[in-house]
Amino acid sequence: MHPATSMIVFTTLSGMGFGLAVVLGIGFLDPSLDATTFAYGTSLLLISVGLLASLFHLGNPRRAWRALSQWRSSWLSREGVMAIATFVPLTLSAVLAICMNSHDWIVGSISILGALLTVYCTSMIYASLKAVVSWHTKLTPLCFLLFSLSGGFLLASAFVSENGLAVRLLALLFLLLALTAKMAWRKRAMTVKPISTPESATGLGFIGRVRLFERPHSLDNYLTREMGFRVARKHAAKLWMVALIFGAILPVFALLLALAIGDGLVAHIVLVTGVIAHTMGIFVERWLFFAEAKHAVMNYY
């Protein structure tokens, strides 16, 4: 499928923003420190930029508000509702930290629940699509949630001083769990047999193997533009290695190095470098997530 830049930016940045919101909701960061204020601002900024980027994928962004009304049946609508709802407790927590140097556990717990539910709703937009067999698995929401938490804790490790050891160890744990889940997801995606084939789609499988003689039409349309993107296997393998190295290996190395160094400016520089590498790796991983997906409708094209 076509890897739209807006969706890659949205899922990557908002995922990290909501992951950081979970860390802030737990209360690992001291609300009296300026670094915590900056962390709240970073979380809100990442979520906002991600949501704004998602609007560019809509046919008519001015009518985006109408998507919120279909929350009973649409995961996309549920995601929008939850994202907006999560802004309220997260902003309130930020105000309490900035103005009163305090952290409220009730408001923080609501922020955690809202952030996790929003990421889950985002993942279910793709996991619920039976037409894309590589997405239609419980591993898809698991990967989204683990990558959100690993990115959030990794980002928080660059801000935290007190409880720094706990945050870094949790970031390391979530990174390893996310890597394990993603490798299992990719192995399944590479080996799973498609439910729909040209034979089943045309009903001519009883004759033998079916091949396309002529396209349904000569000009491109929405389906061919959005669903017909294909990436060469050799290029996908190289990009997967880039995503693996930048998204997981380098951040893990940065965390281990920071744990060995301890506190101080050098440790924070190492962690910031790890955050940058992780963000780049997730951008590549999300590009592959869309580019390697095969929609069943392409059986007719």
C-alpha positions in Angstrom: 0.0 0.0 0.0 1.0 3.6 -0.5 3.1 4.8 2.5 1.6 8.2 3.0 4.0 10.6 4.7 1.2 12.1 6.8 0.3 8.7 8.3 3.9 7.9 9.0 4.4 11.2 10.8 1.1 10.8 12.7 1.7 7.2 14.0 5.3 7.9 14.9 5.1 11.2 16.7 1.7 10.8 18.4 2.8 7.3 19.5 5.9 8.8 21.2 3.9 11.6 22.6 1.3 9.3 24.2 4.1 7.1 25.5 5.7 10.1 27.2 2.2 10.9 28.6 2.1 7.5 30.3 5.5 8.2 32.0 4.3 11.6 33.1 1.0 10.1 34.4 2.9 7.6 36.5 4.8 10.5 38.1 8.4 9.4 37.5 9.4 13.0 36.7 9.6 15.6 39.5 6.9 18.2 38.9 9.1 20.9 40.5 11.8 20.7 37.8 12.0 22.7 34.6 12.8 19.5 32.7 9.4 18.1 33.7 7.7 21.2 32.3 9.6 20.7 29.1 8.6 17.1 29.0 4.9 18.0 29.3 5.4 20.5 26.5 7.1 17.9 24.3 4.4 15.3 24.9 1.6 17.8 24.0 3.6 19.0 21.0 4.3 15.5 19.6 0.6 14.6 19.9 -0.6 17.8 18.3 1.8 17.6 15.4 0.9 14.0 14.8 -2.8 14.7 14.8 -2.4 17.7 12.5 -0.4 15.5 10.1 -3.2 13.0 10.0 -5.6 15.7 8.7 -3.5 15.9 5.5 -4.5 12.4 4.7 -8.2 13.3 4.6 -9.9 14.1 1.4 -11.5 17.2 2.9 -9.8 18.2 6.2 -12.5 20.9 6.9 -15.0 18.1 7.5 -12.7 16.1 9.9 -15.1 16.9 12.8 -17.7 14.6 11.2 -15.4 11.6 11.6 -15.8 12.0 15.4 -19.6 11.1 15.2 -19.0 7.5 14.1 -17.4 6.3 17.3 -19.9 3.5 17.7 -18.6 1.6 14.7 -15.3 3.2 13.5 -11.9 2.8 15.1 -10.8 6.0 13.3 -13.5 7.9 15.0 -12.8 6.3 18.4 -9.1 7.3 18.0 -10.1 10.9 17.3 -12.4 11.0 20.3 -9.9 9.4 22.7 -7.0 11.7 21.4 -9.1 14.8 22.1 -10.3 13.5 25.5 -6.8 12.6 26.6 -5.7 16.3 26.0 -7.9 17.4 29.0 -6.2 15.4 31.8 -2.8 15.7 30.2 -3.1 19.5 30.0 -4.4 19.6 33.6 -1.4 17.6 34.8 0.8 20.1 33.0 -0.9 23.0 34.7 -0.6 21.4 38.1 3.1 20.7 37.5 3.9 24.2 36.2 1.7 26.3 38.6 1.7 24.2 41.8 4.7 21.9 41.4 2.5 18.9 42.2 1.3 15.7 40.6 -2.2 14.3 41.0 -2.5 10.5 40.8 -6.1 10.6 39.8 -5.5 12.9 36.9 -2.3 11.1 36.0 -4.1 7.7 35.9 -6.8 9.1 33.6 -4.0 10.4 31.3 -2.4 7.0 31.3 -5.7 5.2 30.4 -6.5 7.7 27.7 -3.0 7.6 26.1 -3.0 3.7 26.0 -6.6 3.6 24.6 -5.8 6.1 21.9 -2.8 4.2 20.7 -4.8 1.0 20.8 -7.6 2.6 18.7 -4.9 3.8 16.2 -3.6 0.2 15.9 -7.0 -1.2 15.5 -7.6 1.0 12.4 -5.2 -1.4 10.7 -5.6 -4.6 12.7 -9.3 -4.7 11.9 -8.8 -4.7 8.2 -9.3 -8.3 7.0 -8.4 -7.3 3.5 -4.8 -6.7 4.6 -3.8 -10.1 6.0 -0.4 -8.9 7.3 -2.2 -6.3 9.5 -5.1 -8.4 10.7 -3.4 -9.9 13.8 -3.3 -9.3 17.5 0.4 -8.6 17.1 -0.4 -5.3 15.4 -1.9 -3.5 18.5 0.8 -5.2 20.6 3.6 -3.7 18.5 2.0 -0.2 18.4 1.6 -0.2 22.2 5.1 -1.5 22.9 6.7 1.0 20.5 4.7 3.8 22.0 5.8 2.9 25.5 9.5 2.2 24.5 9.6 5.6 22.7 7.9 7.4 25.6 10.2 5.9 28.3 13.3 6.4 26.1 12.3 10.1 25.6 11.6 10.5 29.4 15.0 9.1 30.2 16.5 12.2 28.6 14.5 14.4 31.0 14.6 12.6 34.3 17.2 12.9 37.0 15.5 11.4 40.1 14.2 7.9 39.4 16.4 8.0 36.3 17.6 4.4 36.8 14.0 3.0 36.9 13.0 5.0 33.8 16.0 3.8 31.8 15.6 0.2 32.8 11.9 0.3 31.8 12.9 1.9 28.5 15.3 -0.9 28.0 12.7 -3.5 28.8 10.0 -2.0 26.5 12.5 -1.7 23.7 13.5 -5.4 23.9 9.8 -6.4 24.2 8.9 -4.2 21.2 11.7 -5.7 19.2 10.6 -9.2 20.0 7.0 -8.4 19.1 7.9 -6.7 15.9 10.2 -9.6 14.8 7.3 -12.0 15.4 4.9 -9.7 13.5 7.3 -9.5 10.5 8.0 -13.2 10.5 4.2 -13.8 10.3 3.8 -11.1 7.6 6.5 -12.7 5.4 5.0 -16.2 5.7 1.3 -15.9 6.1 -0.8 -17.1 3.1 -3.3 -14.6 1.7 -6.9 -15.3 2.4 -8.0 -13.9 -1.0 -6.2 -14.9 -4.2 -6.9 -14.2 -7.9 -8.4 -17.7 -8.0 -10.8 -17.1 -5.1 -11.5 -13.5 -6.1 -12.6 -14.5 -9.6 -14.2 -17.8 -8.7 -12.1 -19.5 -11.5 -9.8 -21.5 -9.2 -11.4 -24.8 -10.2 -10.0 -24.3 -13.7 -6.4 -23.7 -12.6 -4.1 -20.8 -11.9 -5.5 -17.4 -12.7 -3.4 -14.5 -14.1 -4.4 -11.0 -15.1 -4.9 -10.7 -18.9 -5.8 -7.0 -18.8 -6.4 -4.3 -16.2 -10.0 -3.2 -15.5 -9.1 0.2 -16.9 -6.1 2.0 -18.5 -5.9 5.0 -16.2 -4.9 5.2 -12.6 -7.6 5.6 -9.9 -7.7 5.8 -6.1 -7.3 2.1 -5.7 -4.2 1.8 -7.9 -2.7 4.9 -6.2 -3.4 3.9 -2.6 -3.4 0.1 -2.7 -1.1 -0.7 -5.6 2.3 0.4 -4.2 4.9 -2.3 -4.1 8.4 -2.3 -2.7 11.2 -4.6 -4.0 12.0 -7.4 -1.6 15.7 -6.5 -1.6 15.0 -2.9 -0.8 12.6 -3.9 2.0 15.3 -6.2 3.5 17.8 -3.3 3.6 15.2 -0.9 5.0 14.3 -3.4 7.7 18.0 -3.6 8.8 18.0 0.2 9.0 14.9 0.2 11.1 16.3 -2.5 13.3 19.7 -0.8 13.8 18.3 2.7 14.4 15.0 1.8 16.0 16.3 -0.8 18.5 20.0 -1.6 18.6 21.4 2.0 18.8 18.8 3.1 21.5 19.6 -0.1 23.5 23.3 0.7 23.3 22.6 4.3 24.3 20.7 3.2 27.3 23.3 0.8 28.4 26.0 3.4 27.9 24.0 5.9 29.9 23.5 3.4 32.7 27.3 2.8 32.8 28.0 6.6 32.9 25.4 7.5 35.4 24.1 11.1 35.7 25.6 14.1 34.0 25.7 16.0 30.7 27.4 13.2 28.8 24.7 10.7 29.8 22.0 13.0 28.7 23.7 13.7 25.3 24.0 9.9 24.8 20.3 9.5 25.6 19.2 12.3 23.3 21.2 10.6 20.5 19.4 7.4 21.3 16.0 9.2 21.0 16.9 10.7 17.7 18.1 7.3 16.4 14.9 5.6 17.7 12.7 8.2 16.0 14.5 7.7 12.7 14.2 3.9 13.0 10.4 4.1 13.7 9.9 6.3 10.7 11.5 3.6 8.5 9.6 0.8 10.3 6.2 2.6 9.7 7.1 3.2 6.1 7.7 -0.5 5.7 4.5 -1.2 7.6 2.5 0.5 4.9 4.7 -0.2 1.9 4.8 -4.0 2.4 1.1 -4.3 3.0 -0.9 -6.1 0.3 -4.6 -5.3 -0.1 -6.9 -8.0 -1.4 -8.4 -5.6 -3.9 -5.2 -5.7 -6.0 -6.2 -9.2 -7.1 -8.2 -7.4 -9.7 -5.3 -5.2 -10.8 
